[in-house]
Amino acid sequence: MAAPTPPSRPAGRTDHLLVVDDEPTVRELLRTALRYAGFDVDAAATGREALDLAALRTPDLVLLDVMLPDMDGFEVIRRLRAQPRSPRPGRGGDVPVLFVTAREDRRDRLHGLRLGGDDYVTKPFDLEELIARIHAVLRRTRGETPARLTVGDLHLEPDSHHVTRAGRTVRLSPTEFRLLHFLVANAGRTMTKSQILDSVWEYDFGGDPSIVDTYISYLRRKVDPADADGPRLIHTVRGVGYVVREPRP
């Protein structure tokens, strides 16, 4: 896999990540790729080592495997969350945690999130998507929300929940807005129904995944109406999920 292009970063700022994984090849892959992406990276092979490193130098974010030789990742996050909270967001017991694990059972994912995990990625993973998720978690935990998201002539303002398409106001329900916001924030990347359910319905929706199809149809009527002159922005990737992307020339 080609290494991801390093993103532009604010001058003088380097986020410190702690990678916790007992597989040497995965640990080294993450350490190398994340350093190339502009992060400062420490790595640990056990839960105890991770807790010791976090105590010595509090990371900005922890990438945490669930299956570790001495204690599982769920116990690691319990101990991290038991640390005193810090006035500085994302520090101390509030440090963001992104699970990166081969355990893909929905119950494990829900358990990790309920313990205070900020995201959950299963192996094998795409490096560029993982790095995008790291940036998203860091922005979210710091309250860094862009004033406006844009794809083509679609503009979405997260703070005011105001949406326009070609200058026309698009009125959305709260759930429709969350769905559109998730797709636009991940513009160009195909999101699976599982990812959409986890993010839009906040990990606790236990019903029929076809709810995603239903709400996509609602969005299309408002964002991509059949009588509109402009190109379609919401696309189905058959057998995978949905993507919002810029109109193609």
Order of alpha helices (4+ residues) and beta strands (2+ residues): beta-alpha-beta-alpha-beta-alpha-beta-alpha-beta-alpha-beta-beta-beta-beta-alpha-beta-alpha-alpha-beta-beta
